[in-house]
Amino acid sequence: MNSLDWVVLIGYFGVMIAIGLWSHKRVDNVSDFFTAGGKMPWWLSGISHHMSGYSAVMFTGYAGIAYQYGVTSFVTWSLPIAIGIGIGAKLFAPRLNRLRSRLHVASPLEYLKNRYNIQTQQALAWSGLLLKIVDVGAKWAAIATLLSVFTGITLTQGIFITGIITAIYCTVGGLWADALTELGQFVIQLFAGIAMLVAAMSKLDGISTLWTVWDKLPEGHAEPTAGPYTVTFLLAYLFIKTFEYNGGMWNQAQRYMATDSAASATRSARLSAVLWLVWPTVLFFPMWCAPLLVDAQKPDASDSYALMTEQLLPHGLLGLVIVGFFSHTMAMCSSDANAIAAVFTRDIAPVFSKAARNWSDRAGLMAARLSTLGFLGLSMALATQINSPTFKDIISVVIKWVAGLMGPIAIPFMLGLLRRFRKSGPTAALTSWAAGLLAFYFTNYNFDGSVKTDVALQYQVALPLAISLVLYIVIGFIKPEDTPERDAIIEQINSDDGDGSLAGATVPAQGGPEGVAAVDGVKGVKD
């Protein structure tokens, strides 16, 4: 990097902070901070939903997969995400929007204390919070790895720089700041991605590279599945990502909750699905060409994309691509931080603190901002340990830990929205959650804590979700726990009568552990 690249990078950071400060004026209460007051346009929600699913892992871990195996990086990653979001556009997006507009909640998990009970809500909230600290820690490590390639600064310094900038804009501006910065980041990545695509093709056969490169690549690079990324892995990943990217990891759920109506949430999801289907192919194509352009130095080839940008791009454009790396990671990390702050302040704190149940708008907003800072600090601290033997490396954390552990947390939350599973109550939810976590541990580790090496990747990530799903459904039939109160809540979420009439509904004062106050005639339930 030279001075021109640094100007581009520093200018980007300045714009992100400015957007955060501007968004601060639009945040008056927790509803604005966590769900944009239900006033976010569907197109902004869709772009934000799309961007919040990326990180620098795309340009490190998945770039390594593209370098080693070729097009399977797209087929077994972004393609199943696109399909999964498309499925969820009608199945989950409108129901998640009704959580805000009809049940008046600010956190995706807030409805669980009435749908199941407090114990279920707390189990999902705590386990999801801990998983997200690990997940976001991997994202910080990924962007710091890229930054070290270009600038030579240490991993810790890179984590600190990106974390501080993200903390400033997402803490003061809430979800509005997240969405607006993600819009800017999308525009930046659009130019950066196209610049990299043109540079790679110019180095090879020009525009004809699109169809001539396949015969020159290593054998098998044009195959849809390769290496450990088998058809079984693809099907498992499709199943997992359908839950994860439709709200199972909470930050995407907030984008649907932030729109003005259930119909807008559906349109938002469809836009995100189309973007996931089209845009990653532009980003991946230079990565597929990378074996013809650079020699990766790391065993997992996670440095291949960074090496390629250094060789192919002139200064200025190089800075723009580096900004693109930052934009994806900061988009995901800031959205996760906002979601975790919502869960902590609305779901966890009121159970342990009487004062938290009676926070004023000002106190609740201050707690939300402090929780955001706390989460970012913990994830940054963990990021320095991502490459330790415990976590192995960045891509194993993202694929194995997140994909494997997300299912048991998401199953009760997501399926609890649907009428078909109304008989599955607290017993089904807690049993499926606990069994899924145990399945993850014993699939990946021995009794003494050592890592298992004889279990295929597809089983490591799929078995926990499959076990959770089966138990959730079966126990619901064996021990149905539907009640009139729970059925009324489910009906509120599923009925499309009057959609949009409560678009501006605000979040009430913080509720206690007994459940929310009356919601359109449905009283809180204590189990």
Secondary structure, DSSP 8 states (H G I E B T S, - for coil): --HHHHHHHHHHHHHHHHHHHHHGGG--SHHHHHHGGG-B-HHHHHHHHHHTT--GGGGTHHHHHHHHH-THHIIIIIHHHHHHHHHHHHHTHHHHHHHHHTT--SSTTTTHHHHS-HHHHHHHHHHHHHHHHHHHHHHHHHHHHHHHHHH---HHHHHHHHHHHHHHHHHHHHHHHHHHHHHHHHHHHHHHHHHHHHHHHHHTTGGGHHHHGGGTS-TTTTSSSBTTB-HHHHHHHHHHHHHIIIIITSHHHHHHHHBSSHHHHHHHHHHHHHHHHHHHHHHHHHHHHGGGT----STT-TTHHHHHHHHH--TTHHHHHHHHHHHHHHHHHHHHHHHHHHHIIIIIHHHH-TGGGG--HHHHHHHHHHHHHHHHHHHHHHHTTTTSTTT--HHHIIIIIIHHHHHHHHHHHHHTTSGGGTT--HHHHHHHHHHHHHHHHHHHB-TTS-B--SS-HHHHHHHHHHHHHHHHHHHHHHS----HHHHHHHHHHH--TTTTTTTT----S---TT--S-BTTB-----
